[in-house]
Amino acid sequence: MLRNLINLVLVLTVTGLVGINTVSAATPEEAVWPSLKSAYFADKKIHDNATDLLSLEAPKRAEDAAIVPISIKSLKPQTADSYIKSIYVFIDNNPMPYSAKFSLSPELGNVDISTRMRVNQYTDVRAIAEMNDGSLHMVKRFVKASGGCSAPAGKDAAAALARLGKMQLRMREVTIGEPTQVQMIVSHPNYSGLQFDQKARKYIPAHYINKIDISYNNKTLISAETGISMSEDPSLRFTFKPMEHGTIKAMVHDSEDEEFTIEKKL
């Protein structure tokens, strides 16, 4: 569903059939969210300002709109009876506001996720936690940034192609039974479809990571749906508590049906 929506939005935006929302520099734009809420959550109640459950960290003013750091953390212990099942990330005024969905296993433990996003203009960034009982809880931050989705890629096309799919799993020395921070990075241009090739005088076709799966000993920890809001060379940092030695594996799939994998023994 996310992939089809992204393709439709890119076609309409690039051809000029729809505009991109404008936002006042002084205050957040609230008009977009009611429509998004209705489209994705229908009439479900969303508990706003859920700062007792979830924290969302993002800069008030981004240094680089194409690489905006975002961190999401749970503030309550995750138990078998009460845990965060999914986290949705919306960037209201991006061309594709529905930016990511993280499906989480209870085996992950406490939620501590960081990534990097593109922000196209001044906007609210929202994280919505769906609990295992189906309830929805939201926190948000207003971020001042512009041009992130159309910013030129950091590498030229040839260099990006040469490194396409190169992956890393970074972590410090692991202690069984203790929280371990892991960072997955994949080399990928994550073209949004809105970047313009000045030499060829045309838009670069969209080519982006749309799925990330991370498992430990063949048990899923995180499954993520992503799209054009994810920055170039996507990165996902998270914490989990390994209770035994084993193998952590990351699998990445992109919009051209290419798959890349990496695994590492702990």
DOVORO-996175 format. One record per residue: x, y, z of N, C-alpha, C in turn; chain. Coordinates in pm, 1 decimal, decimal comma. Example, Ala and Ser with C-alpha at 12.3 -4.5 7.8 and 13.67 -1.06 7.14 Angstrom:
# residues 2
{{1319,0 -569,0 780,0} {1230,0 -450,0 780,0} {1320,0 -330,0 780,0} "A"}
{{1285,0 -225,0 708,0} {1367,0 -106,0 714,0} {1290,0 3,0 787,0} "A"}
***
This chain:
# residues 266
{{82,6 -120,0 0,0} {0,0 0,0 0,0} {86,4 125,4 0,0} "A"}
{{190,9 128,9 84,8} {276,6 246,6 91,7} {344,1 271,1 -41,7} "A"}
{{391,1 163,3 -106,3} {459,4 180,3 -234,7} {365,2 239,3 -339,4} "A"}
{{242,4 190,7 -349,1} {148,0 241,7 -448,0} {114,7 387,7 -424,2} "A"}
{{99,1 425,0 -296,7} {70,3 564,0 -264,3} {187,0 653,6 -301,7} "A"}
{{309,1 607,8 -275,2} {427,0 686,8 -309,6} {432,7 710,1 -460,5} "A"}
{{414,2 605,0 -539,1} {421,2 618,3 -684,5} {317,4 716,3 -736,3} "A"}
{{195,2 710,2 -680,8} {89,6 801,2 -724,1} {126,4 945,0 -689,9} "A"}
{{171,9 968,4 -569,2} {206,9 1103,9 -527,6} {320,1 1160,1 -611,7} "A"}
{{421,0 1077,7 -643,2} {533,5 1125,0 -723,3} {489,0 1166,3 -862,3} "A"}
{{403,8 1087,0 -924,9} {354,8 1119,8 -1058,4} {278,4 1251,2 -1056,3} "A"}
{{187,7 1265,5 -959,7} {105,9 1385,6 -953,1} {187,9 1508,9 -919,2} "A"}
{{286,1 1494,5 -831,8} {365,2 1609,2 -789,6} {457,7 1656,1 -900,7} "A"}
{{530,3 1561,3 -962,0} {626,3 1597,8 -1065,6} {557,2 1654,9 -1188,1} "A"}
{{440,4 1603,1 -1223,1} {369,7 1652,7 -1340,0} {289,2 1777,7 -1309,7} "A"}
{{285,3 1816,3 -1183,6} {216,2 1940,3 -1149,0} {67,7 1926,7 -1131,6} "A"}
{{16,3 1805,3 -1125,3} {-127,4 1786,5 -1111,4} {-175,4 1811,3 -969,9} "A"}
{{-85,1 1804,7 -873,1} {-119,7 1846,2 -737,8} {-8,8 1934,3 -685,8} "A"}
{{-42,2 2019,8 -593,8} {57,9 2105,0 -532,1} {106,0 2043,6 -403,3} "A"}
{{212,5 2102,2 -349,6} {262,9 2061,8 -219,8} {218,6 2165,2 -118,6} "A"}
{{170,7 2121,2 -2,1} {117,8 2212,0 97,5} {220,9 2316,1 139,1} "A"}
{{174,2 2440,8 157,2} {262,4 2544,6 208,2} {237,4 2561,4 355,3} "A"}
{{341,2 2602,5 428,5} {333,8 2612,7 572,9} {386,6 2747,1 616,8} "A"}
{{320,4 2807,9 712,0} {368,3 2931,9 770,1} {499,1 2909,1 843,0} "A"}
{{590,7 3001,8 831,5} {719,3 2988,0 899,4} {706,6 3005,0 1049,7} "A"}
{{596,2 3061,5 1095,1} {584,1 3094,5 1236,4} {515,4 2986,3 1318,0} "A"}
{{419,6 2917,7 1260,6} {341,5 2821,0 1336,9} {321,6 2693,1 1258,1} "A"}
{{297,4 2579,4 1326,2} {269,4 2454,4 1255,0} {140,1 2463,6 1174,4} "A"}
{{136,5 2392,6 1065,3} {16,3 2384,5 982,7} {-67,7 2267,2 1030,5} "A"}
{{-187,0 2293,1 1078,7} {-270,6 2187,7 1135,2} {-370,9 2132,1 1035,0} "A"}
{{-387,3 2197,5 919,3} {-494,1 2158,0 827,5} {-471,7 2020,4 766,3} "A"}
{{-347,0 1978,6 752,3} {-317,3 1852,9 684,5} {-354,9 1732,3 769,7} "A"}
{{-331,5 1738,4 898,5} {-344,2 1621,7 984,1} {-484,1 1561,0 988,7} "A"}
{{-592,1 1637,3 998,9} {-724,2 1572,3 1003,5} {-751,1 1480,9 884,2} "A"}
{{-706,1 1521,9 766,5} {-725,5 1437,6 648,1} {-639,9 1311,6 655,0} "A"}
{{-517,0 1326,3 703,5} {-430,3 1209,4 718,1} {-486,8 1112,1 820,5} "A"}
{{-531,9 1165,5 932,0} {-588,7 1080,9 1036,6} {-707,6 1002,4 984,2} "A"}
{{-793,7 1069,8 910,9} {-912,3 1003,3 856,9} {-873,4 894,6 757,0} "A"}
{{-772,6 922,1 673,7} {-732,6 827,0 569,6} {-668,6 701,3 627,0} "A"}
{{-588,7 717,0 732,9} {-511,0 603,4 784,5} {-569,7 538,6 908,6} "A"}
{{-648,2 614,8 985,4} {-699,1 560,3 1111,7} {-851,3 569,9 1124,2} "A"}
{{-917,0 618,9 1018,4} {-1063,9 631,3 1018,0} {-1110,8 705,1 1143,8} "A"}
{{-1204,6 646,8 1215,6} {-1260,6 717,3 1332,0} {-1199,8 668,6 1464,0} "A"}
{{-1085,9 599,1 1458,2} {-1021,6 553,1 1581,2} {-973,9 671,5 1664,1} "A"}
{{-985,8 659,7 1793,8} {-939,2 764,3 1884,0} {-787,4 757,6 1896,2} "A"}
{{-723,4 873,1 1884,1} {-579,5 882,8 1905,4} {-556,5 972,3 2026,9} "A"}
{{-490,9 917,8 2128,0} {-460,7 994,4 2248,1} {-342,9 1086,5 2218,0} "A"}
{{-368,6 1216,2 2220,6} {-267,2 1315,4 2185,0} {-176,5 1345,8 2304,7} "A"}
{{-59,3 1399,7 2274,2} {35,4 1443,4 2377,1} {66,2 1331,6 2475,8} "A"}
{{95,6 1212,0 2422,2} {117,9 1092,6 2505,0} {262,5 1087,4 2554,8} "A"}
{{304,4 1195,7 2619,6} {444,0 1206,1 2663,0} {476,0 1118,0 2783,9} "A"}
{{373,5 1054,9 2842,3} {399,4 959,0 2950,0} {438,0 821,7 2894,9} "A"}
{{409,5 800,1 2766,9} {434,0 669,8 2704,5} {550,2 672,6 2606,5} "A"}
{{564,6 784,8 2537,0} {653,6 789,1 2421,4} {726,6 923,5 2417,2} "A"}
{{852,2 921,2 2373,5} {923,7 1046,4 2347,9} {968,6 1048,7 2202,3} "A"}
{{963,3 1166,8 2144,0} {1006,6 1188,0 2006,1} {1108,4 1301,5 2007,8} "A"}
{{1228,8 1272,3 1962,3} {1332,7 1374,0 1955,9} {1362,0 1406,7 1810,2} "A"}
{{1359,0 1536,5 1780,8} {1391,9 1586,5 1647,5} {1435,6 1731,6 1664,7} "A"}
{{1524,0 1780,4 1580,2} {1571,1 1918,9 1596,8} {1461,1 2019,5 1563,8} "A"}
{{1459,1 2129,9 1636,9} {1363,4 2236,3 1605,3} {1394,5 2297,5 1470,1} "A"}
{{1522,5 2314,6 1443,0} {1566,8 2363,9 1312,1} {1676,2 2270,8 1262,0} "A"}
{{1649,9 2205,1 1150,3} {1743,8 2105,0 1099,1} {1864,0 2170,6 1033,4} "A"}
{{1981,9 2116,2 1058,9} {2102,9 2164,7 992,5} {2102,4 2126,2 845,1} "A"}
{{2048,8 2008,8 815,1} {2042,2 1959,2 677,3} {1906,0 1893,6 659,2} "A"}
{{1821,7 1952,2 575,6} {1685,0 1902,9 558,3} {1678,6 1764,0 497,3} "A"}
{{1787,8 1719,9 434,6} {1790,6 1587,2 373,2} {1834,4 1479,1 471,3} "A"}
{{1884,7 1521,0 589,0} {1932,0 1424,7 689,3} {1889,4 1475,2 826,7} "A"}
{{1764,4 1456,6 860,2} {1710,4 1505,1 987,1} {1702,9 1387,5 1085,1} "A"}
{{1778,3 1392,2 1193,9} {1775,4 1280,8 1290,1} {1646,3 1277,3 1369,3} "A"}
{{1590,7 1157,9 1382,5} {1466,8 1137,5 1458,0} {1486,3 1017,5 1550,6} "A"}
{{1450,2 1034,1 1677,1} {1460,9 925,2 1774,6} {1327,3 907,0 1845,4} "A"}
{{1288,1 781,8 1863,9} {1162,3 747,3 1930,0} {1192,9 648,0 2041,1} "A"}
{{1143,7 678,9 2162,6} {1170,7 592,2 2277,0} {1043,4 567,5 2356,4} "A"}
{{1029,8 444,9 2407,2} {921,0 415,6 2499,7} {962,4 460,5 2638,6} "A"}
{{865,6 513,0 2714,8} {893,4 563,1 2849,4} {835,9 473,4 2957,7} "A"}
{{769,1 367,6 2916,5} {716,3 269,5 3011,2} {771,2 132,3 2976,3} "A"}
{{793,7 47,5 3075,4} {843,5 -87,9 3046,6} {748,2 -162,4 2952,7} "A"}
{{807,5 -235,8 2859,9} {728,9 -318,0 2768,3} {713,1 -457,1 2830,4} "A"}
{{589,9 -498,3 2852,8} {563,8 -627,6 2915,2} {478,5 -712,9 2822,2} "A"}
{{463,5 -839,4 2856,9} {382,0 -930,2 2774,8} {236,0 -885,1 2770,9} "A"}
{{191,2 -815,8 2875,7} {52,0 -771,1 2881,9} {30,3 -634,6 2818,1} "A"}
{{136,4 -554,2 2811,2} {123,4 -418,6 2758,2} {252,2 -378,4 2687,5} "A"}
{{245,1 -371,2 2554,7} {364,4 -334,9 2478,4} {324,6 -262,1 2349,6} "A"}
{{421,2 -187,7 2294,6} {400,0 -115,9 2169,0} {415,0 -214,8 2053,5} "A"}
{{307,9 -229,5 1978,0} {307,1 -323,9 1865,9} {362,9 -260,1 1738,6} "A"}
{{328,3 -133,4 1715,2} {372,3 -63,4 1594,0} {392,5 83,9 1624,5} "A"}
{{479,6 146,4 1547,1} {497,1 291,2 1551,9} {487,3 345,4 1409,7} "A"}
{{397,5 440,7 1391,5} {380,8 508,8 1262,8} {450,1 644,3 1270,5} "A"}
{{519,0 681,2 1162,8} {581,9 812,6 1155,1} {519,2 890,4 1039,3} "A"}
{{466,1 1007,7 1072,4} {409,1 1097,6 971,9} {488,4 1227,4 971,1} "A"}
{{520,0 1275,0 852,1} {578,2 1407,6 833,7} {475,8 1484,8 750,6} "A"}
{{394,0 1563,4 820,1} {269,9 1615,4 762,7} {285,8 1678,7 625,2} "A"}
{{386,2 1763,8 607,3} {395,7 1843,3 485,1} {497,8 1790,7 385,4} "A"}
{{538,6 1665,1 402,1} {618,6 1600,4 298,8} {529,7 1557,1 182,7} "A"}
{{587,4 1538,6 62,5} {506,1 1490,6 -50,0} {434,8 1359,4 -19,1} "A"}
{{500,3 1272,0 58,7} {437,2 1149,5 106,7} {440,8 1154,2 259,0} "A"}
{{336,2 1205,5 322,7} {340,2 1225,8 468,5} {357,3 1097,3 548,5} "A"}
{{294,2 987,5 502,5} {308,0 858,8 571,1} {448,5 808,4 542,9} "A"}
{{539,3 829,8 638,1} {681,9 815,1 611,0} {739,0 680,0 648,8} "A"}
{{685,8 616,1 752,6} {737,8 485,8 794,4} {640,4 420,4 891,2} "A"}
{{647,4 288,0 894,5} {576,7 209,2 996,0} {673,6 104,2 1047,6} "A"}
{{694,6 103,7 1178,9} {781,0 5,7 1242,4} {694,1 -94,2 1319,2} "A"}
{{695,4 -219,2 1276,5} {626,1 -325,6 1349,2} {727,4 -389,9 1442,6} "A"}
{{692,7 -397,5 1570,6} {789,5 -434,1 1673,6} {750,8 -563,8 1742,3} "A"}
{{850,6 -647,4 1768,3} {828,6 -770,0 1843,6} {844,0 -741,3 1992,0} "A"}
{{765,8 -807,0 2077,6} {786,7 -792,5 2222,6} {928,9 -832,0 2263,4} "A"}
{{993,3 -917,1 2182,1} {1129,2 -960,7 2211,7} {1230,0 -846,6 2199,7} "A"}
{{1188,9 -737,6 2134,0} {1277,2 -622,6 2121,2} {1303,6 -559,1 2257,4} "A"}
{{1206,5 -570,8 2349,2} {1219,5 -504,4 2478,1} {1179,0 -359,0 2467,0} "A"}
{{1235,7 -273,9 2550,3} {1202,8 -132,0 2546,1} {1238,1 -71,8 2410,9} "A"}
{{1151,1 15,4 2362,1} {1167,2 72,7 2229,2} {1265,3 189,4 2234,5} "A"}
{{1366,7 184,7 2148,0} {1464,5 293,2 2135,3} {1514,8 289,2 1991,2} "A"}
{{1448,9 366,8 1904,6} {1473,9 361,9 1760,5} {1517,4 499,6 1711,6} "A"}
{{1620,3 502,7 1627,7} {1665,8 627,4 1566,7} {1686,8 605,4 1417,7} "A"}
{{1653,9 707,9 1340,0} {1677,9 702,1 1196,3} {1698,3 844,2 1145,4} "A"}
{{1708,9 857,6 1012,8} {1727,0 989,3 951,0} {1622,4 1006,1 842,1} "A"}
{{1558,0 1122,6 842,8} {1449,2 1147,9 749,0} {1473,8 1275,3 668,3} "A"}
{{1408,2 1282,3 553,4} {1403,6 1405,6 475,1} {1281,4 1486,6 518,8} "A"}
{{1298,9 1616,4 527,6} {1187,5 1706,3 559,2} {1181,0 1811,5 449,6} "A"}
{{1066,3 1820,9 384,2} {1056,1 1905,0 265,1} {1020,4 2049,4 294,3} "A"}
{{949,5 2074,3 405,3} {917,5 2209,9 446,3} {875,1 2210,3 592,1} "A"}
{{860,4 2328,5 649,8} {825,0 2338,4 791,7} {703,9 2249,4 818,9} "A"}
{{712,8 2169,1 923,7} {609,9 2066,6 941,3} {608,1 2009,8 1082,1} "A"}
{{494,9 1951,3 1118,0} {488,6 1864,1 1234,3} {538,6 1726,1 1194,1} "A"}
{{619,7 1667,9 1280,4} {659,6 1527,9 1267,7} {589,3 1453,8 1380,3} "A"}
{{521,1 1344,6 1347,8} {440,5 1271,7 1445,3} {486,5 1127,4 1457,7} "A"}
{{487,5 1077,9 1579,9} {507,3 935,4 1606,1} {382,9 885,9 1677,6} "A"}
{{322,1 781,4 1623,9} {198,9 726,3 1680,4} {224,3 581,3 1718,5} "A"}
{{211,0 552,8 1845,8} {230,9 417,2 1895,6} {97,8 343,7 1899,0} "A"}
{{95,1 225,1 1840,6} {-20,4 136,6 1850,1} {12,5 27,3 1950,7} "A"}
{{-64,2 21,9 2059,4} {-39,6 -77,3 2163,2} {-97,1 -212,3 2123,7} "A"}
{{-60,2 -316,0 2196,3} {-112,4 -449,6 2166,5} {-262,3 -460,9 2190,1} "A"}
{{-322,0 -365,2 2265,1} {-467,4 -365,2 2282,5} {-538,4 -282,4 2175,8} "A"}
{{-461,6 -228,6 2079,5} {-519,4 -153,1 1969,0} {-529,8 -4,1 1992,5} "A"}
{{-501,6 42,5 2112,2} {-510,8 186,4 2140,2} {-395,7 261,1 2071,8} "A"}
{{-420,5 388,8 2039,6} {-325,2 471,2 1965,9} {-284,5 592,0 2049,8} "A"}
{{-154,3 622,7 2049,7} {-101,6 728,9 2134,6} {1,3 808,0 2053,6} "A"}
{{-11,6 941,6 2053,0} {67,6 1025,3 1962,6} {150,0 1129,9 2037,0} "A"}
{{271,4 1151,4 1986,4} {354,2 1265,7 2025,0} {399,7 1332,6 1895,0} "A"}
{{435,9 1461,1 1903,7} {478,0 1531,0 1782,6} {580,8 1637,7 1816,0} "A"}
{{658,1 1674,9 1712,8} {754,3 1783,3 1721,4} {742,6 1865,7 1593,9} "A"}
{{759,2 1997,6 1608,3} {759,5 2084,5 1490,4} {903,4 2105,3 1445,9} "A"}
{{931,1 2078,7 1317,8} {1066,2 2087,3 1263,3} {1070,3 2191,4 1152,8} "A"}
{{1167,4 2280,9 1163,8} {1188,9 2381,8 1060,1} {1297,6 2332,8 965,8} "A"}
{{1257,7 2300,4 845,4} {1350,0 2253,9 741,6} {1280,0 2267,8 607,6} "A"}
{{1356,3 2272,6 499,9} {1292,3 2282,5 368,2} {1383,4 2224,3 260,9} "A"}
{{1320,3 2163,5 160,7} {1392,3 2113,9 44,1} {1454,5 1977,2 57,2} "A"}
{{1426,0 1905,2 167,5} {1492,3 1777,8 190,0} {1461,3 1671,0 87,3} "A"}
{{1338,1 1668,4 36,9} {1299,1 1560,6 -55,7} {1350,8 1582,5 -197,6} "A"}
{{1385,9 1706,4 -230,2} {1436,3 1735,0 -364,9} {1585,5 1769,9 -364,2} "A"}
{{1649,0 1762,8 -247,5} {1791,7 1795,7 -238,5} {1874,3 1698,6 -321,5} "A"}
{{1978,5 1746,7 -390,1} {2062,4 1657,3 -471,2} {2125,4 1548,2 -385,9} "A"}
{{2145,6 1433,1 -445,2} {2209,7 1321,9 -375,1} {2353,4 1358,4 -340,7} "A"}
{{2404,3 1300,7 -232,1} {2540,7 1328,6 -188,8} {2645,4 1266,6 -278,7} "A"}
{{2609,8 1161,5 -352,3} {2703,2 1095,0 -443,3} {2647,9 1104,2 -585,0} "A"}
{{2738,4 1102,2 -685,3} {2689,4 1098,1 -822,4} {2632,7 958,9 -851,6} "A"}
{{2559,6 947,8 -960,2} {2486,6 824,3 -989,6} {2580,0 704,1 -1001,0} "A"}
{{2696,1 723,4 -1062,6} {2789,2 611,1 -1081,7} {2842,2 561,1 -947,1} "A"}
{{2876,6 654,8 -860,0} {2927,7 616,1 -728,0} {2820,1 547,7 -646,1} "A"}
{{2697,3 598,8 -654,9} {2586,2 538,3 -581,2} {2560,0 396,2 -629,8} "A"}
{{2566,2 376,2 -760,8} {2542,0 243,6 -817,2} {2652,2 145,8 -776,4} "A"}
{{2776,1 193,2 -772,7} {2888,6 106,9 -738,2} {2878,1 55,5 -594,6} "A"}
{{2818,5 134,5 -505,1} {2809,0 95,7 -364,7} {2669,1 46,4 -327,2} "A"}
{{2581,1 36,4 -423,3} {2443,4 -0,8 -395,2} {2435,3 -132,8 -317,7} "A"}
{{2368,1 -129,4 -202,5} {2345,1 -251,5 -126,3} {2453,7 -289,5 -29,2} "A"}
{{2563,2 -215,1 -25,3} {2666,5 -242,3 74,8} {2607,9 -214,4 213,1} "A"}
{{2622,5 -309,7 305,8} {2557,5 -297,3 436,2} {2657,3 -310,3 550,4} "A"}
{{2618,9 -249,4 662,3} {2696,5 -260,5 784,8} {2603,4 -286,6 902,3} "A"}
{{2651,4 -365,4 996,4} {2587,7 -381,7 1126,9} {2691,5 -341,3 1231,1} "A"}
{{2664,5 -231,3 1297,7} {2760,0 -179,6 1394,9} {2707,3 -201,1 1536,4} "A"}
{{2796,0 -244,1 1625,1} {2759,7 -257,9 1765,6} {2886,6 -268,0 1848,3} "A"}
{{2874,5 -230,9 1973,7} {2986,6 -247,0 2065,4} {2988,0 -390,4 2118,4} "A"}
{{3084,8 -420,2 2202,2} {3093,5 -554,8 2257,6} {2964,2 -590,9 2329,6} "A"}
{{2913,6 -708,2 2299,9} {2782,4 -751,0 2348,8} {2797,0 -826,8 2480,0} "A"}
{{2708,2 -794,4 2576,0} {2697,9 -870,9 2699,8} {2560,0 -935,5 2703,4} "A"}
{{2557,4 -1068,8 2706,6} {2429,8 -1139,8 2705,6} {2347,1 -1098,4 2828,2} "A"}
{{2219,2 -1068,8 2800,8} {2128,4 -1028,1 2907,1} {2127,3 -879,1 2934,1} "A"}
{{2211,1 -803,7 2860,9} {2216,0 -658,5 2878,0} {2173,3 -589,4 2748,5} "A"}
{{2112,6 -468,7 2758,0} {2072,9 -396,7 2636,2} {2191,5 -371,9 2543,6} "A"}
{{2169,7 -396,0 2415,5} {2273,8 -379,8 2314,2} {2223,3 -285,7 2205,8} "A"}
{{2301,8 -183,4 2175,0} {2263,5 -91,7 2067,9} {2323,4 -139,1 1936,0} "A"}
{{2239,6 -144,5 1834,1} {2280,6 -190,6 1701,4} {2245,6 -82,5 1599,9} "A"}
{{2333,6 -60,9 1504,5} {2304,1 30,5 1394,4} {2319,9 -43,3 1262,2} "A"}
{{2213,7 -39,4 1181,0} {2218,2 -94,4 1046,3} {2225,6 21,2 947,4} "A"}
{{2319,8 12,6 854,3} {2334,1 113,1 748,7} {2341,0 40,3 615,5} "A"}
{{2270,4 93,3 515,9} {2277,5 37,0 381,7} {2307,5 149,8 283,1} "A"}
{{2404,8 127,0 194,4} {2437,4 225,3 91,3} {2329,5 220,1 -16,7} "A"}
{{2257,8 329,6 -30,2} {2148,1 335,0 -127,4} {2111,2 481,8 -149,0} "A"}
{{2097,3 526,5 -274,2} {2065,0 667,4 -298,1} {1926,6 706,7 -247,5} "A"}
{{1837,9 609,4 -236,3} {1701,2 635,5 -190,6} {1640,3 754,3 -264,4} "A"}
{{1652,2 749,9 -396,4} {1599,7 859,8 -478,3} {1450,3 877,3 -453,5} "A"}
{{1409,7 1000,5 -434,4} {1269,6 1030,4 -403,1} {1182,0 1047,5 -526,7} "A"}
{{1245,0 1064,2 -642,9} {1168,5 1095,9 -763,9} {1149,3 1244,9 -782,7} "A"}
{{1195,6 1324,6 -685,4} {1181,1 1470,0 -691,6} {1314,4 1540,6 -713,6} "A"}
{{1423,9 1462,3 -719,7} {1554,3 1523,0 -746,3} {1571,6 1542,8 -896,1} "A"}
{{1627,8 1657,2 -933,4} {1641,8 1692,8 -1074,9} {1786,6 1678,0 -1118,0} "A"}
{{1807,6 1603,8 -1226,4} {1940,1 1585,3 -1284,5} {1968,7 1703,9 -1376,8} "A"}
{{2059,5 1791,5 -1332,1} {2086,1 1913,8 -1408,5} {2150,2 1884,6 -1543,6} "A"}
{{2231,9 1777,5 -1552,4} {2296,7 1745,3 -1679,2} {2197,8 1686,2 -1778,7} "A"}
{{2118,6 1591,3 -1733,1} {2022,9 1524,7 -1822,9} {1895,5 1605,8 -1841,4} "A"}
{{1876,3 1707,7 -1754,7} {1757,2 1793,7 -1759,2} {1629,1 1712,6 -1743,8} "A"}
{{1628,9 1624,6 -1644,5} {1509,2 1546,8 -1615,3} {1513,9 1499,7 -1470,5} "A"}
{{1398,6 1459,4 -1419,1} {1392,7 1408,0 -1283,7} {1452,5 1267,8 -1277,0} "A"}
{{1524,0 1241,0 -1169,0} {1580,0 1107,8 -1147,0} {1467,1 1016,9 -1100,2} "A"}
{{1445,4 902,8 -1164,2} {1335,0 813,6 -1122,8} {1347,5 771,1 -976,9} "A"}
{{1234,7 756,1 -912,4} {1233,2 711,4 -773,6} {1293,4 570,6 -762,4} "A"}
{{1376,8 552,6 -662,1} {1439,5 422,6 -634,3} {1475,7 425,9 -487,0} "A"}
{{1400,1 355,5 -406,2} {1409,3 374,9 -261,9} {1388,8 243,1 -186,6} "A"}
{{1439,5 240,3 -65,2} {1417,4 126,7 23,8} {1272,0 128,2 69,8} "A"}
{{1203,4 13,9 57,3} {1063,4 9,8 101,2} {1035,9 -92,9 211,3} "A"}
{{1137,3 -172,4 246,0} {1115,2 -268,9 353,9} {1248,2 -305,0 419,6} "A"}
{{1246,6 -308,8 552,0} {1362,0 -350,7 631,1} {1314,6 -453,8 732,8} "A"}
{{1381,1 -567,8 737,5} {1350,4 -671,2 836,6} {1476,9 -702,2 915,2} "A"}
{{1465,2 -699,6 1046,7} {1578,5 -731,6 1132,8} {1536,6 -841,8 1228,8} "A"}
{{1617,8 -947,6 1235,0} {1583,6 -1063,5 1318,0} {1704,3 -1106,5 1400,6} "A"}
{{1675,1 -1181,4 1506,5} {1780,0 -1240,7 1589,2} {1744,3 -1386,4 1612,3} "A"}
{{1835,6 -1475,5 1572,2} {1809,7 -1619,5 1579,2} {1676,8 -1655,2 1512,2} "A"}
{{1656,1 -1594,5 1395,0} {1538,4 -1619,8 1310,4} {1406,9 -1571,6 1370,9} "A"}
{{1412,5 -1489,9 1474,9} {1292,4 -1429,4 1530,9} {1294,4 -1280,3 1499,8} "A"}
{{1186,6 -1231,3 1439,7} {1181,3 -1091,7 1398,0} {1185,8 -997,4 1517,6} "A"}
{{1271,1 -895,8 1507,7} {1274,9 -789,5 1607,0} {1199,4 -666,1 1557,0} "A"}
{{1232,0 -623,9 1434,4} {1170,5 -506,1 1373,2} {1142,0 -536,4 1227,2} "A"}
{{1022,7 -497,5 1183,0} {989,2 -500,4 1041,1} {939,8 -360,4 1005,2} "A"}
{{1006,1 -296,1 909,7} {975,2 -156,2 878,8} {931,7 -139,8 734,4} "A"}
{{823,2 -64,2 714,9} {784,1 -15,3 583,1} {836,5 126,8 573,1} "A"}
{{911,6 156,2 466,9} {968,8 288,9 451,1} {941,8 341,1 311,4} "A"}
{{978,2 467,6 288,1} {951,3 527,4 158,0} {1047,7 639,9 127,1} "A"}
{{1000,6 737,5 51,1} {1088,9 842,5 0,2} {1132,1 942,0 107,7} "A"}
{{1068,1 939,7 224,1} {1110,7 1030,6 330,8} {1238,4 983,5 399,8} "A"}
{{1274,3 858,6 382,3} {1398,2 808,0 441,7} {1517,3 869,5 369,1} "A"}
{{1619,7 909,4 443,8} {1735,7 975,0 385,6} {1818,6 880,1 299,5} "A"}
{{1904,8 940,1 218,8} {2004,1 863,0 143,3} {2087,1 779,1 240,1} "A"}
{{2129,7 661,7 195,4} {2204,0 567,5 279,6} {2129,2 543,7 411,1} "A"}
{{2012,1 481,7 402,5} {1927,0 465,3 521,0} {1998,2 400,4 638,6} "A"}
{{1967,6 453,7 756,8} {2026,4 405,1 881,2} {1913,3 378,9 980,5} "A"}
{{1924,7 269,8 1053,5} {1828,4 237,5 1159,2} {1906,4 191,7 1281,8} "A"}
{{1893,7 267,9 1390,0} {1960,3 232,9 1515,3} {1854,4 190,5 1615,9} "A"}
{{1879,6 81,5 1687,1} {1782,2 31,0 1782,9} {1855,7 -40,7 1895,5} "A"}
{{1781,6 -68,4 2001,5} {1837,7 -139,8 2116,4} {1756,1 -265,8 2142,1} "A"}
{{1824,0 -375,6 2170,2} {1754,4 -497,4 2211,4} {1841,0 -570,7 2313,1} "A"}
{{1780,8 -667,7 2380,2} {1851,0 -739,9 2486,8} {1863,3 -887,4 2447,6} "A"}
{{1979,8 -929,8 2395,8} {1997,3 -1071,3 2360,5} {2008,7 -1157,2 2486,5} "A"}
{{1929,8 -1262,6 2492,5} {1931,7 -1350,1 2609,8} {2019,3 -1473,0 2588,1} "A"}
{{2071,6 -1488,1 2466,5} {2162,6 -1598,1 2435,2} {2246,4 -1557,3 2315,1} "A"}
{{2356,8 -1626,1 2295,6} {2438,9 -1599,7 2178,2} {2363,0 -1642,3 2052,8} "A"}
{{2390,1 -1572,8 1943,9} {2320,2 -1607,5 1821,2} {2361,1 -1516,8 1706,8} "A"}
{{2272,7 -1507,3 1606,8} {2301,3 -1432,6 1484,8} {2194,9 -1326,3 1461,7} "A"}
{{2241,1 -1204,0 1440,2} {2150,2 -1096,4 1403,1} {2158,5 -1078,0 1251,9} "A"}
{{2043,6 -1061,5 1189,5} {2037,7 -1053,6 1043,8} {1949,5 -936,0 1001,6} "A"}
{{1994,1 -863,9 900,2} {1916,1 -753,6 843,8} {1892,8 -781,2 695,9} "A"}
{{1768,7 -765,1 652,1} {1732,6 -780,8 512,2} {1665,1 -652,1 465,7} "A"}
{{1708,7 -602,4 350,5} {1656,4 -477,6 295,0} {1604,0 -504,3 154,5} "A"}
{{1488,8 -448,2 124,8} {1425,8 -465,4 -7,1} {1396,6 -326,7 -62,6} "A"}
{{1418,0 -306,8 -194,7} {1390,3 -174,4 -250,7} {1283,6 -178,7 -359,2} "A"}
{{1251,5 -60,6 -411,5} {1140,5 -46,5 -505,8} {1169,8 -106,3 -642,4} "A"}
{{1295,1 -145,7 -667,3} {1329,9 -215,5 -791,3} {1338,2 -366,2 -768,5} "A"}
{{1283,9 -412,0 -655,7} {1281,4 -554,0 -618,4} {1420,7 -612,9 -597,8} "A"}
{{1515,3 -528,9 -560,8} {1646,9 -578,7 -523,2} {1648,4 -602,4 -372,2} "A"}
{{1719,2 -705,9 -330,7} {1729,6 -738,5 -188,2} {1876,2 -745,9 -147,6} "A"}
{{1903,2 -700,1 -26,5} {2037,6 -700,2 28,9} {2031,0 -752,9 170,7} "A"}
{{2128,9 -832,6 210,6} {2127,5 -890,3 344,6} {2266,0 -882,9 407,3} "A"}
{{2266,0 -883,8 539,1} {2388,5 -893,2 615,6} {2356,4 -963,0 747,0} "A"}
{{2448,9 -1038,3 799,2} {2428,4 -1101,5 929,4} {2558,2 -1100,1 1007,6} "A"}
{{2543,9 -1110,5 1140,0} {2660,6 -1102,8 1226,7} {2635,2 -1186,9 1350,9} "A"}
{{2733,1 -1263,1 1389,0} {2720,3 -1347,0 1509,4} {2755,3 -1266,7 1634,0} "A"}
{{2677,6 -1287,2 1740,4} {2703,4 -1222,1 1868,1} {2759,8 -1325,0 1964,9} "A"}
***
